[in-house]
Each structure stands twice: as C-alpha cells, then as structure tokens.
Amino acid sequence: MKKGILLCGHGSRRKSGTESFKELVAILKNRYSDYEVDYGFLEFNHPLYEASVERLYQKGVREIYALPVILFAGSHAKNDIPYELNTIQGYYEDLTIKMGKHLGVNTFILDLSKKILEQKESEYAPIDRRETCLVVIGRGTTDPDANSDVHKLCSMLWDGMGFGFATVAYSGTAYPNIKDALPMIDKLGFKRTLVIPFFFFTGVLLERIYENIDSFNTDSENEYIYTPSFGTDELILKAFDERLEEAINGTANMNCQICKYRKQIIGFEDEQGKEQVGHHLNVKGILFEEDEKPGEKPGLGGKFKKMLGI
C-alpha cells in the first residue's frame, strides 16, 4: 500500500505566493517519489485539506504524513491545522493521518539564514559586521512560544556571525511591527541595518515589509537592506526530510512545556486548556479555484474560467 504526504500550506492573497508554494510542492514530489504527494491550504486558495485528502484516498492511500509548511509553532500549527486534520480523520474509518512538526528552530534554517545574509552582504561595499545591525522579522502571532523562536534564531545568528547588535520585529500581530521598529533601530546609529524576513515565499506580508524598509531608507542617513524569502533552497528541503522522518517514526512532538494552551503563561493565563478550534472557516478557498496542479501545464479549463471572470 502506497503512503501519502500532505503538504499543509496556509494560503496567500497573492498568486505569486501560491505559485511559489506550488514550486516547492513539485520539488518535493520528485524528492519523495516513493509517496503520493499532495497539498492543500487553510485559507484563500484551493484545494482545501479535505479535497487533498480525498484525492489521496481515491489513489489508494490509507496512511498520510501531514507536513506543515509553517516556520514557527503559532496557532496555525497548534490549532488550525490539527483541527482540520482531526475533523477530516473522522470521515474515514480506514485512514490514518499522522501530523509532522513545523520546521521551527533547526540547524538547516540557521545555515540557510547565514547563506542568505552573506550573499546579500556580498552585493554591497564591505564593512565590519560590528557596524551592522541585524533585524530578524517573523510573521508575528498571538502565541509567545512562536514569537520566542524568532528571538532564539536572532540570538544564534547574532552570536554566530558577530553583528554589532541584533533585534526582532514582526510583520504584524506581535510588537514591535517593522514600521515601529525601524525608527528605534535608526537611533542606534549603525551604518548598515541588514533585515532578514523569516518567510518561505513572497506574499502580501513580505511585500509590506519591503515597502516599509524602502520608504524608511529614503529618509535615513544609514543604510537599510533586506534579503529575499527562503524559497526552495536545498537546506529547506533537508529540514522537510527531518520532519518527515519524525512523522514516520512517531517522534514529531510539539513543545508543550511553554505552550499557552498547556501551561499558565504570563499574560495568557486565560488561554490554558482552550478548546482546539480552527479560525479560518470564513475564508476557506475564497479567492480562486485550483487552476492546475504542480508540475502540470495549465489546461484549457483554467483559461476558460479566466475568460469568464470566474
């Protein structure tokens, strides 16, 4: 019996973000050729997880390893994806869905961050790293556990690469957001500020980050530069290899020691024991249908829908 892998995406309001996600799916399909590989989204885009699982089931798959394409363990990894998968699991008596862990803090992400930062530095006049401030930007969540992972990665890059200073900002939800952080960072007087957003793909949030930095850079005496998203680098693929192995062996454990749903965390005491319920029900697949599958050429159906405006 062939086993399946479900790549669990979030969904994007930008088609460029969705296309980048599908590029990753196509690469992982080739990489995991012994499995049936499919994908789905939480919101905005098609297919939804439910449709993806049905496609796998119809191909004879009875055991699925669900891998979240999520960097940090916020509500998406802890609530939304498990809620969806647990609900879908109840529809099938002879199907097992085993959820893998988000990518999180690991050596592959650290090595990739170093690689991206060094490449960006090479495009500019060299200066002493002690004269450079590093800013790591996370998506930002209402979960302090996920936000703390951004700080951990920031600290490890700071210590490992020898920047003069390093700090964290967010695209939204958590404080400080990038717009608030830049004026504070500018007061430190570093000649160069190097910004690395921790994002897989482009999209609305990443575009907003770049716009804020470009706008601020025009009025500052100091230099602000930023790196691209992580994309489909081999180091990202190795991180997925590790998460798949954990899912297969049953060792994909979440960190429950400082999880606000398991323990009383300062400032989040009311959320201990909160019911696991997804919050994306109102935006499931609302933007556009799935025009084509990764690795396949667009068909006439997608062109016909676009002509009709549907």
Backbone bond lengths (Angstrom), bond angles and torsions (degrees), N, CA, C in turn:
res aa  C-N    CA-C-N  psi(-1)  N-CA   C-N-CA  omega(-1)  CA-C   N-CA-C  phi
1 M - - - 1.463 - - 1.536 109.57 -
2 K 1.335 115.87 124.80 1.452 120.14 179.80 1.520 110.28 -75.13
3 K 1.322 116.18 138.14 1.461 121.17 178.64 1.522 109.87 -98.09
4 G 1.325 115.05 160.87 1.450 119.66 -175.31 1.511 113.74 -120.48
5 I 1.327 115.59 158.25 1.468 123.05 173.55 1.522 107.24 -123.90
6 L 1.312 115.91 127.97 1.468 121.81 175.35 1.514 108.76 -109.97
7 L 1.321 117.38 115.97 1.461 122.66 176.94 1.521 108.19 -87.19
8 C 1.320 115.78 114.97 1.465 122.06 -171.49 1.522 110.18 -96.08
9 G 1.322 116.33 101.17 1.453 121.56 178.40 1.511 111.84 -92.17
10 H 1.324 115.41 170.46 1.455 120.93 178.37 1.519 111.31 -90.92
11 G 1.330 116.55 -46.47 1.460 121.39 -174.03 1.511 110.35 110.64
12 S 1.335 116.24 148.46 1.455 120.88 -175.54 1.523 110.42 -136.17
13 R 1.332 115.55 147.61 1.460 120.63 173.94 1.526 111.78 -82.69
14 R 1.333 116.80 -4.76 1.453 122.14 177.12 1.531 109.07 -109.56
15 K 1.322 116.16 129.53 1.457 119.06 179.52 1.524 110.75 -63.17
16 S 1.327 117.16 -30.32 1.464 120.33 178.56 1.524 110.79 -61.74
17 G 1.344 116.27 -37.17 1.454 119.88 177.86 1.515 111.86 -67.24
18 T 1.335 116.32 -41.32 1.458 120.99 178.47 1.520 110.95 -65.39
19 E 1.320 117.11 -40.21 1.463 120.62 179.48 1.527 111.21 -65.91
20 S 1.336 116.84 -36.51 1.469 120.46 177.31 1.526 110.54 -65.20
21 F 1.324 115.46 -39.46 1.464 120.04 177.34 1.530 110.07 -62.26
22 K 1.322 116.82 -42.69 1.460 120.60 -178.95 1.531 111.22 -67.14
23 E 1.326 117.53 -29.14 1.463 120.39 174.40 1.527 110.30 -62.81
24 L 1.348 115.59 -42.77 1.462 120.07 176.90 1.527 110.31 -62.21
25 V 1.323 116.90 -42.61 1.460 121.09 179.64 1.528 110.20 -59.39
26 A 1.332 117.52 -46.14 1.468 121.41 -179.12 1.530 111.20 -60.89
27 I 1.332 116.77 -40.34 1.470 121.40 179.32 1.523 110.40 -65.65
28 L 1.332 116.71 -44.47 1.462 120.32 -178.60 1.526 111.49 -70.95
29 K 1.323 117.81 -28.53 1.473 120.27 174.52 1.532 109.88 -60.83
30 N 1.312 116.05 -43.90 1.470 119.57 178.35 1.525 111.18 -69.41
31 R 1.315 115.97 -35.93 1.462 120.82 -177.59 1.528 111.26 -69.95
32 Y 1.324 116.53 -38.17 1.467 121.43 -178.20 1.527 109.76 -108.40
33 S 1.314 115.76 57.36 1.465 120.93 -173.98 1.526 113.21 -68.26
34 D 1.323 118.23 -15.58 1.462 121.18 177.21 1.525 112.29 -79.47
35 Y 1.320 116.58 -5.17 1.463 122.08 -178.32 1.527 110.09 -118.96
36 E 1.321 115.24 157.72 1.461 120.68 165.23 1.529 106.49 -83.80
37 V 1.319 117.34 118.41 1.469 121.27 -176.45 1.524 109.61 -109.85
38 D 1.325 115.71 128.72 1.462 121.05 176.18 1.527 107.96 -137.32
39 Y 1.316 116.10 179.65 1.462 120.44 -174.69 1.521 109.78 -149.42
40 G 1.351 115.50 161.70 1.457 120.57 176.82 1.515 110.41 -158.20
41 F 1.345 115.44 172.98 1.463 121.28 -176.27 1.527 111.00 -128.69
42 L 1.318 114.17 151.61 1.467 120.95 174.46 1.518 111.63 -75.34
43 E 1.333 115.91 -44.27 1.458 119.27 -174.20 1.527 111.18 -146.58
44 F 1.320 114.66 163.10 1.463 125.14 174.86 1.525 114.64 72.21
45 N 1.333 117.77 -48.45 1.462 120.90 -169.66 1.524 113.32 -111.43
46 H 1.309 114.75 165.30 1.461 123.39 172.68 1.524 108.63 -110.87
47 P 1.370 116.57 152.69 1.458 127.37 2.60 1.528 111.61 -83.12
48 L 1.317 116.62 154.61 1.450 121.84 170.02 1.526 108.64 -75.48
49 Y 1.320 116.65 162.77 1.467 120.28 -179.38 1.529 111.31 -55.12
50 E 1.320 115.88 -40.06 1.456 120.38 -176.84 1.533 111.45 -59.31
51 A 1.326 116.57 -42.72 1.463 120.69 179.13 1.527 111.18 -68.27
52 S 1.320 116.55 -37.75 1.461 120.66 -179.37 1.524 111.15 -65.91
53 V 1.329 115.89 -42.93 1.464 120.16 178.53 1.526 110.35 -63.39
54 E 1.327 116.15 -39.78 1.473 119.35 178.55 1.530 110.76 -63.12
55 R 1.339 116.53 -40.03 1.468 119.57 178.55 1.527 110.18 -61.63
56 L 1.331 116.57 -43.84 1.463 120.61 179.31 1.528 110.67 -64.30
57 Y 1.324 116.29 -41.90 1.465 121.27 -178.32 1.531 110.29 -62.34
58 Q 1.324 116.06 -41.59 1.463 120.08 -179.33 1.522 112.23 -67.60
59 K 1.327 116.85 -19.61 1.463 121.16 176.25 1.528 111.90 -87.97
60 G 1.333 116.22 4.29 1.459 120.33 177.54 1.512 115.52 94.46
61 V 1.320 117.13 4.85 1.466 121.12 179.61 1.533 109.33 -74.95
62 R 1.337 115.82 131.22 1.468 120.41 178.82 1.525 112.18 -123.95
63 E 1.312 116.52 0.27 1.474 121.04 174.33 1.525 107.97 -139.94
64 I 1.329 115.88 122.63 1.465 121.68 -175.40 1.526 109.79 -121.43
65 Y 1.325 115.37 132.39 1.464 121.29 171.75 1.528 107.09 -100.37
66 A 1.315 116.46 113.10 1.462 121.92 -177.57 1.530 108.95 -93.84
67 L 1.336 116.90 116.97 1.464 121.69 -177.85 1.523 109.63 -109.91
68 P 1.334 118.13 113.45 1.467 120.06 177.76 1.527 111.43 -69.07
69 V 1.314 116.45 127.68 1.468 120.65 173.28 1.529 105.77 -88.32
70 I 1.324 113.09 68.05 1.469 122.92 -173.39 1.520 107.48 -134.94
71 L 1.326 117.53 134.44 1.454 120.56 -177.97 1.526 112.50 -80.49
72 F 1.339 117.40 -44.70 1.460 119.63 -173.49 1.528 111.43 -126.09
73 A 1.325 115.79 155.66 1.470 122.03 -171.26 1.518 112.53 -85.44
74 G 1.324 116.81 66.28 1.461 120.90 172.72 1.517 110.09 -88.20
75 S 1.319 116.29 -157.71 1.467 120.73 -175.43 1.525 112.39 -65.71
76 H 1.337 118.43 -26.42 1.462 119.82 178.20 1.527 110.66 -62.56
77 A 1.345 115.97 -47.20 1.461 120.37 -177.70 1.524 112.19 -76.19
78 K 1.320 117.58 -32.27 1.463 121.14 -175.46 1.522 113.64 -90.29
79 N 1.318 117.17 -32.04 1.460 120.74 -174.68 1.523 113.55 -116.54
80 D 1.331 116.30 -61.50 1.462 120.59 -167.69 1.524 113.61 -63.67
81 I 1.334 116.93 -51.63 1.463 119.43 -178.04 1.529 111.17 -66.99
82 P 1.356 120.05 -47.88 1.468 118.70 177.17 1.528 112.94 -59.57
83 Y 1.333 116.92 -38.17 1.468 120.52 178.23 1.524 110.82 -60.05
84 E 1.324 116.69 -47.04 1.461 120.98 179.78 1.531 110.75 -62.64
85 L 1.337 116.19 -46.70 1.458 119.74 -175.91 1.526 111.92 -69.10
86 N 1.325 117.06 -38.26 1.468 120.13 177.28 1.526 111.07 -63.98
87 T 1.343 115.56 -38.65 1.468 119.88 177.87 1.525 110.73 -63.94
88 I 1.332 115.82 -46.34 1.466 121.01 -179.39 1.522 110.63 -65.10
89 Q 1.330 117.00 -39.03 1.466 121.41 179.19 1.527 111.47 -55.12
90 G 1.324 116.39 -35.22 1.456 121.06 -178.87 1.519 114.34 -69.17
91 Y 1.326 117.30 -13.36 1.466 120.72 179.97 1.533 112.61 -81.39
92 Y 1.335 116.71 -16.62 1.466 120.61 -173.31 1.526 109.99 -126.25
93 E 1.315 116.28 127.84 1.461 120.36 179.37 1.530 111.97 -80.35
94 D 1.330 117.50 -27.48 1.460 121.19 -173.39 1.526 112.91 -113.27
95 L 1.326 116.74 24.13 1.468 121.01 -179.95 1.525 109.92 -120.70
96 T 1.339 116.13 136.47 1.468 122.07 176.49 1.518 109.19 -116.37
97 I 1.328 116.24 127.67 1.469 121.44 175.96 1.528 107.82 -114.35
98 K 1.323 116.62 120.59 1.465 122.01 178.93 1.524 108.56 -111.75
99 M 1.315 115.82 119.68 1.468 119.80 -175.60 1.518 111.19 -89.26
100 G 1.326 115.34 132.15 1.449 121.25 174.98 1.522 111.09 -85.65
101 K 1.295 115.50 177.13 1.460 122.37 -177.68 1.527 110.04 -92.41
102 H 1.338 116.52 151.63 1.464 121.18 171.04 1.530 109.34 -58.97
103 L 1.324 118.26 164.82 1.464 119.75 -176.18 1.520 112.51 -66.86
104 G 1.328 117.84 -47.70 1.456 121.31 173.43 1.522 114.57 63.86
105 V 1.329 115.05 -157.86 1.462 122.38 -178.99 1.524 108.27 -83.70
106 N 1.320 116.47 117.40 1.463 120.30 177.30 1.523 109.45 -153.42
107 T 1.318 115.50 167.13 1.472 119.93 -174.63 1.524 112.16 -66.90
108 F 1.332 116.95 -28.71 1.468 119.54 -179.95 1.529 111.01 -66.15
109 I 1.342 115.76 -43.64 1.468 120.12 178.54 1.525 110.17 -65.32
110 L 1.326 116.70 -40.13 1.465 120.25 178.15 1.528 110.98 -62.67
111 D 1.325 116.30 -46.81 1.471 120.21 -179.54 1.526 111.26 -63.82
112 L 1.326 116.69 -39.63 1.457 120.12 178.75 1.529 110.86 -66.16
113 S 1.331 117.00 -40.90 1.466 120.94 177.98 1.525 110.69 -60.32
114 K 1.319 116.11 -44.61 1.472 121.18 178.04 1.532 110.14 -60.30
115 K 1.305 116.41 -44.94 1.468 121.66 -179.77 1.530 111.20 -60.41
116 I 1.327 116.51 -45.21 1.464 121.37 -178.60 1.526 110.76 -67.10
117 L 1.335 116.80 -42.08 1.461 120.86 -179.74 1.530 111.19 -64.56
118 E 1.313 116.22 -43.73 1.466 119.76 -179.83 1.529 111.31 -65.54
119 Q 1.312 116.58 -37.84 1.473 119.61 178.33 1.528 111.00 -64.60
120 K 1.337 116.17 -41.42 1.470 119.61 179.08 1.524 110.57 -66.78
121 E 1.330 117.95 -40.58 1.468 121.31 177.57 1.527 110.75 -59.66
122 S 1.328 117.11 -37.59 1.473 121.03 -176.75 1.526 112.44 -66.58
123 E 1.329 117.28 -15.79 1.470 121.25 -179.27 1.531 111.95 -85.48
124 Y 1.345 116.79 -5.49 1.460 121.36 -176.55 1.527 109.94 -125.96
125 A 1.315 115.45 166.28 1.464 120.50 177.54 1.530 109.34 -59.38
126 P 1.336 117.90 133.42 1.472 119.87 -177.57 1.523 112.42 -67.15
127 I 1.329 115.59 137.51 1.469 121.95 170.90 1.526 107.98 -137.19
128 D 1.313 116.46 161.66 1.463 121.69 178.33 1.533 108.91 -62.52
129 R 1.310 116.57 133.34 1.466 119.73 179.40 1.534 112.27 -60.06
130 R 1.315 116.60 -24.22 1.466 119.50 178.13 1.524 111.22 -66.91
131 E 1.321 116.82 -14.97 1.456 121.30 177.04 1.530 111.99 -99.18
132 T 1.335 114.90 10.62 1.466 121.00 -178.74 1.520 110.48 -117.19
133 C 1.318 115.14 135.45 1.469 121.40 174.19 1.533 107.89 -101.15
134 L 1.318 116.22 131.36 1.468 121.54 176.72 1.525 109.35 -98.04
135 V 1.335 116.48 132.59 1.461 121.54 174.92 1.527 108.77 -122.13
136 V 1.304 116.24 119.05 1.459 122.20 177.01 1.527 107.85 -99.26
137 I 1.319 116.56 125.67 1.463 120.45 -177.47 1.518 110.48 -111.29
138 G 1.322 115.38 121.69 1.449 121.18 174.61 1.515 110.23 -100.56
139 R 1.316 115.43 169.21 1.460 119.56 179.54 1.525 110.62 -65.21
140 G 1.337 116.12 -38.05 1.464 121.05 -177.73 1.510 110.56 90.69
141 T 1.332 116.74 125.69 1.457 121.27 179.75 1.522 109.26 -137.80
142 T 1.333 116.14 175.79 1.461 121.26 173.61 1.519 110.85 -90.35
143 D 1.317 117.47 10.23 1.458 122.50 -178.96 1.525 109.66 -108.91
144 P 1.336 118.76 114.78 1.465 120.68 -177.97 1.523 112.78 -65.43
145 D 1.322 117.40 -23.63 1.459 120.96 177.82 1.525 110.15 -64.83
146 A 1.331 116.65 -46.92 1.466 120.73 178.60 1.521 111.15 -65.30
147 N 1.333 117.08 -43.47 1.467 120.28 -179.75 1.529 111.35 -63.77
148 S 1.322 116.76 -33.71 1.466 119.77 -179.53 1.522 111.64 -68.16
149 D 1.348 117.21 -27.76 1.466 120.00 175.96 1.524 111.31 -64.46
150 V 1.329 116.29 -35.19 1.469 120.02 177.04 1.524 109.57 -63.05
151 H 1.331 116.18 -42.94 1.464 120.79 178.23 1.529 111.47 -63.77
152 K 1.334 115.89 -38.80 1.475 119.34 -179.70 1.522 110.95 -63.94
153 L 1.320 116.68 -46.18 1.457 119.87 178.03 1.523 111.52 -62.83
154 C 1.320 115.58 -39.08 1.470 120.32 177.72 1.524 110.59 -60.70
155 S 1.327 115.97 -46.16 1.462 120.57 -179.12 1.521 112.03 -63.06
156 M 1.331 116.24 -40.47 1.466 119.84 -178.50 1.529 111.49 -68.97
157 L 1.333 117.31 -36.31 1.463 120.40 176.04 1.523 110.78 -69.03
158 W 1.320 116.53 -39.78 1.464 121.64 178.47 1.528 110.24 -60.35
159 D 1.335 116.36 -51.58 1.466 120.83 -179.23 1.524 111.43 -64.68
160 G 1.342 116.02 -40.89 1.456 120.02 -173.49 1.516 114.53 -76.50
161 M 1.351 116.87 -28.85 1.465 119.58 -174.16 1.530 113.04 -110.15
162 G 1.322 117.59 -10.04 1.458 119.97 171.54 1.512 116.22 76.91
163 F 1.337 117.68 35.57 1.457 119.92 175.41 1.528 110.28 -70.58
164 G 1.330 115.30 156.40 1.461 119.57 179.92 1.511 112.54 -66.34
165 F 1.314 115.96 -33.26 1.464 121.83 177.84 1.516 107.24 -159.07
166 A 1.335 116.44 156.29 1.464 120.40 177.03 1.519 108.90 -146.78
167 T 1.301 115.74 144.37 1.456 120.28 179.25 1.524 109.62 -150.79
168 V 1.329 115.33 177.12 1.464 121.97 -174.00 1.521 109.53 -122.36
169 A 1.323 115.91 144.96 1.467 122.52 170.44 1.529 107.24 -140.96
170 Y 1.334 115.66 171.26 1.468 119.75 -175.76 1.530 110.38 -132.49
171 S 1.328 114.14 158.32 1.463 118.77 177.29 1.520 111.27 -76.48
172 G 1.312 116.87 -19.28 1.463 121.95 178.97 1.510 110.76 171.71
173 T 1.337 116.51 177.84 1.475 125.19 177.37 1.525 112.53 70.19
174 A 1.339 118.38 -58.03 1.464 121.69 179.66 1.533 109.99 -93.47
175 Y 1.329 115.51 163.25 1.467 121.51 -178.54 1.525 109.69 -111.08
176 P 1.349 117.53 142.90 1.464 127.03 -2.53 1.527 111.76 -87.45
177 N 1.323 116.67 147.45 1.457 117.92 171.81 1.526 107.94 -78.07
178 I 1.313 116.47 168.65 1.456 120.78 -172.82 1.525 111.89 -61.29
179 K 1.329 116.99 -35.18 1.465 120.15 -178.30 1.522 111.24 -66.29
180 D 1.346 117.02 -37.35 1.468 120.61 177.97 1.522 112.02 -77.49
181 A 1.328 116.77 -31.19 1.460 120.65 -173.54 1.532 112.42 -73.86
182 L 1.325 117.32 -37.24 1.465 120.00 -173.69 1.532 113.84 -58.79
183 P 1.342 120.35 -45.68 1.469 118.95 177.97 1.530 112.83 -61.94
184 M 1.328 117.75 -35.06 1.466 120.44 177.90 1.522 110.37 -67.51
185 I 1.337 116.63 -43.17 1.464 121.00 179.94 1.524 110.47 -64.80
186 D 1.331 116.69 -37.65 1.462 120.59 -177.52 1.526 111.87 -62.21
187 K 1.329 117.20 -30.96 1.465 121.31 179.88 1.527 112.25 -67.78
188 L 1.337 116.62 -18.20 1.463 119.74 178.76 1.526 111.62 -73.02
189 G 1.328 116.75 -22.09 1.462 120.62 172.26 1.519 115.90 80.30
190 F 1.325 118.76 20.29 1.455 119.64 177.92 1.534 110.06 -70.91
191 K 1.328 116.23 140.75 1.467 120.35 -178.69 1.531 110.76 -60.86
192 R 1.311 115.13 -38.58 1.463 119.70 -177.35 1.533 109.62 -133.62
193 T 1.311 115.12 138.73 1.462 121.11 171.51 1.522 107.44 -118.89
194 L 1.323 115.35 122.55 1.460 122.71 -177.06 1.529 108.32 -106.47
195 V 1.309 116.35 117.69 1.469 122.13 -174.09 1.526 109.78 -107.42
196 I 1.337 116.09 125.95 1.462 120.41 176.97 1.529 109.09 -121.20
197 P 1.328 117.86 109.60 1.464 120.43 176.32 1.528 110.17 -80.45
198 F 1.329 116.04 131.44 1.457 120.19 177.61 1.525 108.91 -87.99
199 F 1.332 115.34 81.84 1.455 122.82 -179.99 1.527 108.87 -134.27
200 F 1.330 116.69 142.27 1.459 120.40 175.07 1.529 111.45 -67.73
201 F 1.350 114.91 -50.06 1.457 120.32 -169.01 1.522 110.25 -133.58
202 T 1.321 114.65 170.41 1.456 120.06 173.42 1.524 109.41 -71.99
203 G 1.322 116.74 169.18 1.458 121.59 -177.88 1.520 109.65 163.34
204 V 1.326 115.96 -174.51 1.459 121.10 -176.57 1.529 111.79 -57.73
205 L 1.337 117.08 -46.63 1.465 120.53 -175.51 1.524 111.44 -65.65
206 L 1.323 116.59 -42.98 1.465 119.47 -179.22 1.524 111.06 -68.31
207 E 1.312 117.16 -39.62 1.466 120.59 177.09 1.532 110.68 -61.24
208 R 1.327 116.37 -38.68 1.460 120.91 179.09 1.528 110.86 -65.91
209 I 1.326 116.83 -38.92 1.466 121.16 177.03 1.523 110.22 -60.92
210 Y 1.326 116.68 -48.97 1.468 121.00 -179.36 1.529 111.61 -61.26
211 E 1.325 116.69 -40.58 1.464 120.99 179.34 1.526 110.84 -62.41
212 N 1.332 116.88 -41.90 1.467 120.67 179.25 1.526 111.49 -64.32
213 I 1.322 116.42 -41.22 1.468 119.89 -179.66 1.519 110.62 -68.75
214 D 1.324 117.60 -44.41 1.475 120.70 178.97 1.522 111.11 -60.45
215 S 1.318 116.57 -42.80 1.461 120.97 -179.65 1.523 111.15 -64.54
216 F 1.343 116.36 -43.32 1.461 120.01 -179.04 1.528 110.81 -68.68
217 N 1.311 116.44 -35.79 1.464 121.75 -175.98 1.531 112.23 -63.53
218 T 1.322 117.19 -29.66 1.467 120.61 -178.55 1.527 112.37 -68.77
219 D 1.332 117.69 -24.75 1.458 121.30 -176.22 1.524 113.75 -106.75
220 S 1.319 117.64 -3.49 1.462 120.69 -177.47 1.518 111.41 -98.82
221 E 1.303 115.80 147.67 1.458 120.91 175.49 1.527 111.11 -78.07
222 N 1.310 116.37 -16.70 1.461 121.58 -179.53 1.528 110.19 -96.82
223 E 1.322 115.47 167.74 1.465 121.46 -174.05 1.527 110.90 -100.71
224 Y 1.334 115.79 131.03 1.460 121.92 178.40 1.527 109.13 -122.91
225 I 1.321 115.62 122.04 1.461 120.41 179.21 1.525 108.84 -131.19
226 Y 1.333 116.12 156.52 1.466 119.10 -177.31 1.520 110.67 -137.08
227 T 1.321 114.74 158.85 1.459 121.69 -177.79 1.524 110.70 -101.00
228 P 1.331 117.58 164.12 1.463 120.51 175.97 1.526 111.63 -77.30
229 S 1.320 116.53 176.11 1.460 121.45 175.97 1.531 109.73 -70.84
230 F 1.331 116.65 170.24 1.463 121.35 -174.53 1.532 113.30 -68.13
231 G 1.337 116.86 -36.55 1.457 119.90 178.06 1.519 113.35 67.79
232 T 1.338 116.17 -139.52 1.465 121.07 -173.21 1.531 111.25 -120.80
233 D 1.292 116.86 36.94 1.462 121.49 178.50 1.530 110.36 -57.73
234 E 1.322 116.25 151.38 1.467 121.47 179.86 1.534 112.11 -56.39
235 L 1.314 117.57 -31.90 1.465 120.01 179.60 1.531 111.51 -66.96
236 I 1.326 117.06 -34.80 1.464 120.42 173.82 1.527 110.00 -64.68
237 L 1.322 116.25 -41.52 1.460 120.57 -179.90 1.529 110.98 -63.52
238 K 1.321 116.94 -37.45 1.462 120.34 177.51 1.527 111.43 -66.47
239 A 1.323 116.11 -33.42 1.467 119.65 176.25 1.525 110.26 -64.70
240 F 1.334 116.98 -39.63 1.464 120.23 176.01 1.531 111.11 -66.69
241 D 1.331 117.33 -36.39 1.467 120.40 175.78 1.527 110.24 -56.45
242 E 1.322 115.06 -44.17 1.462 120.78 -178.58 1.528 111.16 -65.14
243 R 1.331 116.46 -42.85 1.467 119.74 -179.70 1.530 111.38 -68.24
244 L 1.320 117.68 -35.09 1.463 121.01 176.77 1.521 110.54 -65.18
245 E 1.318 116.72 -43.97 1.465 120.73 178.89 1.528 110.97 -60.04
246 E 1.325 116.51 -40.34 1.470 120.24 177.98 1.524 111.14 -64.15
247 A 1.337 116.56 -41.83 1.460 120.23 179.99 1.526 111.15 -64.10
248 I 1.322 116.48 -40.29 1.468 121.17 179.26 1.524 110.68 -64.41
249 N 1.328 116.28 -42.10 1.464 121.01 -175.78 1.523 113.58 -87.83
250 G 1.333 116.97 -1.71 1.459 119.90 178.95 1.509 114.07 72.93
251 T 1.325 117.81 27.88 1.471 121.14 -179.48 1.521 112.16 -112.83
252 A 1.341 116.78 17.77 1.472 120.64 -178.12 1.525 110.26 -84.29
253 N 1.323 116.10 70.36 1.459 120.96 -175.89 1.524 111.73 -89.37
254 M 1.327 115.55 136.75 1.458 120.54 173.88 1.528 109.49 -77.84
255 N 1.326 116.35 160.77 1.456 120.93 176.26 1.521 109.09 -86.06
256 C 1.325 117.29 102.77 1.469 121.40 -177.07 1.526 112.49 -96.45
257 Q 1.335 117.56 -4.27 1.462 119.70 -175.21 1.520 112.97 -69.59
258 I 1.339 116.14 -33.30 1.471 118.73 178.63 1.525 110.27 -126.46
259 C 1.320 116.73 35.80 1.458 122.26 178.34 1.524 109.17 -90.31
260 K 1.320 117.03 129.37 1.464 120.97 -175.76 1.525 112.47 -66.27
261 Y 1.337 117.09 -18.07 1.462 119.81 178.33 1.524 111.79 -84.62
262 R 1.332 117.45 -16.19 1.468 122.26 -177.47 1.524 112.95 -106.76
263 K 1.331 115.33 -35.36 1.471 120.93 -175.29 1.521 110.22 -125.01
264 Q 1.313 116.09 162.14 1.461 119.95 173.84 1.528 108.49 -80.99
265 I 1.329 114.77 110.40 1.458 121.49 179.78 1.525 108.43 -105.51
266 I 1.322 116.54 137.75 1.462 121.87 -177.15 1.529 110.74 -52.82
267 G 1.316 115.16 124.31 1.455 121.23 178.65 1.515 114.43 88.27
268 F 1.343 117.25 -9.02 1.468 121.42 -178.06 1.529 110.83 -130.32
269 E 1.327 116.61 28.06 1.455 120.57 -174.37 1.530 113.39 -59.28
270 D 1.324 117.16 -31.85 1.471 120.90 -176.40 1.527 112.84 -72.70
271 E 1.320 117.30 -11.95 1.456 119.65 -175.88 1.525 113.46 -95.85
272 Q 1.342 117.40 -2.84 1.462 119.55 176.44 1.531 109.83 -63.85
273 G 1.327 116.61 130.24 1.457 121.24 179.17 1.512 114.49 75.61
274 K 1.327 117.58 12.42 1.460 121.21 -178.50 1.522 110.80 -63.33
275 E 1.329 116.12 141.59 1.454 121.16 -178.73 1.524 110.54 -63.70
276 Q 1.333 115.63 140.39 1.458 121.10 -179.09 1.524 109.28 -83.05
277 V 1.334 115.80 102.77 1.457 122.02 -178.51 1.522 108.88 -135.62
278 G 1.324 116.58 133.31 1.458 120.82 177.82 1.524 110.89 -71.60
279 H 1.323 116.72 153.27 1.470 119.80 -178.65 1.530 112.07 -120.23
280 H 1.332 116.88 15.68 1.460 120.13 -177.41 1.530 112.69 -104.14
281 L 1.323 117.61 13.30 1.455 119.92 -173.06 1.525 113.21 -61.35
282 N 1.333 117.25 -31.19 1.466 120.01 -175.88 1.525 113.84 -83.67
283 V 1.323 118.06 -7.39 1.462 120.13 -178.59 1.525 111.64 -126.17
284 K 1.295 117.83 23.03 1.455 120.73 178.59 1.527 110.47 -67.71
285 G 1.314 116.07 114.84 1.457 121.01 171.87 1.510 116.23 59.49
286 I 1.348 118.07 31.14 1.464 118.60 -171.30 1.526 114.06 -81.42
287 L 1.326 119.00 -14.73 1.465 118.72 -172.15 1.520 113.53 -87.47
288 F 1.304 117.63 -56.64 1.454 118.21 -178.91 1.524 110.05 -156.67
289 E 1.319 114.46 156.64 1.456 120.55 179.15 1.519 109.73 -75.77
290 E 1.305 115.19 166.88 1.454 121.37 176.22 1.517 108.58 -75.25
291 D 1.336 117.22 110.38 1.459 121.29 -176.98 1.529 112.15 -77.78
292 E 1.325 115.90 -42.19 1.453 119.25 -179.84 1.520 109.44 -153.59
293 K 1.323 115.39 160.04 1.451 120.94 179.66 1.522 110.02 -91.06
294 P 1.332 117.38 154.77 1.462 120.44 -179.94 1.515 111.95 -56.94
295 G 1.331 115.65 136.82 1.449 120.70 178.30 1.511 114.82 83.06
296 E 1.340 117.86 -3.11 1.455 121.28 179.64 1.523 109.83 -109.80
297 K 1.328 116.96 148.63 1.456 121.19 177.62 1.530 109.57 -74.95
298 P 1.339 117.59 142.86 1.466 120.39 178.56 1.526 111.04 -55.76
299 G 1.319 115.50 136.11 1.459 120.46 -179.99 1.514 111.87 -93.45
300 L 1.325 116.17 177.12 1.459 121.14 -179.68 1.514 111.98 -68.64
301 G 1.344 115.93 -26.24 1.470 119.22 -178.41 1.511 112.59 -61.01
302 G 1.367 115.14 -43.04 1.455 119.08 179.96 1.510 112.03 -66.20
303 K 1.351 117.04 -40.48 1.472 120.48 178.87 1.531 111.11 -65.43
304 F 1.338 115.14 -37.87 1.461 119.57 -179.12 1.522 110.39 -66.05
305 K 1.340 117.00 -40.97 1.475 120.63 178.62 1.519 111.07 -63.39
306 K 1.344 116.41 -39.49 1.455 119.67 -179.89 1.529 110.85 -66.65
307 M 1.328 117.09 -37.31 1.476 120.81 178.06 1.518 110.86 -62.08
308 L 1.345 115.39 -35.51 1.463 119.86 -179.10 1.519 112.84 -86.39
309 G 1.354 115.11 -7.14 1.462 119.06 -179.52 1.506 113.88 76.33
310 I 1.339 117.76 30.31 1.461 121.11 -179.95 1.507 110.39 -122.11
